[in-house]
Amino acid sequence: MRVPRSSLMALAALLCGTLAPAASLRAETVSLDQPSADVPASPAAAPPAQAAPSAPATTALPDYKPEAPAAEPAPAPAATAPVAPTDPLGAAVFARFADPAPLLLRLTGKDGDAIRSFYEARTYKPLWISGGAWTEAAKAVSARLAAAAEDGLDSRAYTVPSLPDKPDEKALADADLRLSAAAVLYARDARGGRVNLASISRLITPHLDLPAGDAVLAKLDEAGAKAGEALQGYNPATPGYLALKARLAALRGPVPTAVKPLRLPAGPALRVGMRDARVPLLRTHFNLESRPAGTFDKPPGEPDEYDTVVADAVAKFQRGRGLPGNGVLNVQTVLALADAGRAARPTGGEAELIVNMERWRWLPGDLGSDYILVNVPEYRLRAYRGGVLRDEARVIVGKPESRTPLFSGLMEYAVVNPSWYVPPSILKTMAPKLAGYGGKTWGGYEVVRRGGHISLRQPPGERNALGFIKFMFPNQHAVYLHDTPNRSLFSASKRDFSHGCVRVDDPFRLADAVLPDWSQDRLKKLIGKGERTIRLPEKLPVHLAYFTAFVDDGGTYRTLPDLYGYDAPMRAALGLPGGGGPAIARLPDEPPRRKAEPAPKPTVARTVHRRAPERPVANAEAWPEGRYEDADTRRRSLRRAARADSAPEYGEPGLWTPAPQQSAPRGWW
């Protein structure tokens, strides 16, 4: 858009009459869009210093309005140096911050600055000392720090300073700040700040809620005499963590009081409803009634009846001895009763417990009322409702060379009849051949052309690498839960076959729990009717965890093989025995999860997509009573089936990396 010069000059002359003579404006001609080469330069375009004060000004803006001369920017206020307090103790605290000697060796510079900000806001008044002595809050915090080992922490890392008999201001200031530093470090460690997780694996990426130092001190100051409890509150309060903590205390504590042994005669295993001559002996041993009590519609039972009361007492004893608490009087229980006179200590070393307690710190402090927990080395998924186990399922996890990452996310939606697109990282290796290819299919894949871009799509169906349904929770690793066309892989006891995603056995049963308005039958009716996205009414927390030792929901302590070899570097990082020294604290770099593979040929693709035949399983995993390792031939067979099943994934099915959504989850059932 151009404005005639004559019009501009006329407008400028009109404006000039309304402006003060001293207001000289820079003359500009030409267009509103950009300068034009065909418009001659005007003398009025000279610098303002050379223009006469009363010379008319021109402008290229028809609606120009004069502006007041720009004011000189005010100089930035000089940073005021902190002023030392006038009272001697506050001045000593102020001076201690100027001392280059660290308050605590492991305290980060960020936390040191936060501590200083906290004291500066209170004019350097001591937090823990009053009248030359420790306050009640200081004593409570000191007691908590001294008992740090109860939570698997190292109490030596949180040195509690001591006060001399007649301390001066300098000694008081140093002691006050050192106690603050110890409390801040404890809170940070309790929330998972002890270990550099990147040194263990780049695939361990939890969002650690590490508290700021000034926030910790403010919380403890507000708690007063209950500051020790407030500091303890930074440790996890989840049932799984507390169960390991109790076991650690029992392992370290005094020998439990021995109970009287019971030697029973030989006989068959007893279950509820059976009658046996050994039942009266059990009733006497567990201080139960001599015979089952009667009800309104049933007379008292016989003394030799193995009823639910006896079975419950047996189950409680079983759990206390580390046996499955099923209430069945089997051989293991009979032997445990005969050996009850020997003190029962929990099995499992301290290091084993502490490492797995540390892993609970990787999870959010609040798992959510409703959530999904996948324990990778257990190959198990559990769904909780209201904090209570609702359902569980077997899963397939990543191979050691393509590990399932560990983190927490929020499930947002499910997709029925999902398509699968070959990831760009793999597609680029096939680009030269696809560039000159004019067909609509490529080895069982659809060739999708959008503008100048080409992609390969595997349509929905029973041969799709994702099965019939997938559950999406956006994350940086591009992993999710999904179905699989090869059901036989779930019969293996060691189920590490995937490229990183988690494959779920019976996924429609999980969908029935996740999607409150969709039953299994209703969802299955969508199969074969095109891709369908179903959003969850509320985002659902999903936790991918790694526990090689835990107490299950029945109270049984269980240990698992260390699938990815994380235990040894964790022990080394925590300074525990069995770590093998600092040299193995960092694992070798893991190879990229997505690997370039040759373009599939039509003849090969049909073989790759062939569904593995279902085979009878002779030594399948017995769950939850025990695990049985399959024969080598069975394992090799499953590995071959896994390779055939995972070939269409090209390293990772449905790869995407959206930014994680942070939202406060509520209910999902």
Order of alpha helices (4+ residues) and beta strands (2+ residues): alpha-alpha-alpha-beta-beta-alpha-alpha-alpha-alpha-alpha-alpha-alpha-alpha-alpha-beta-beta-beta-beta-beta-alpha-beta-beta-beta-beta-beta-beta-beta-alpha-alpha-beta-beta-beta-alpha-alpha-alpha
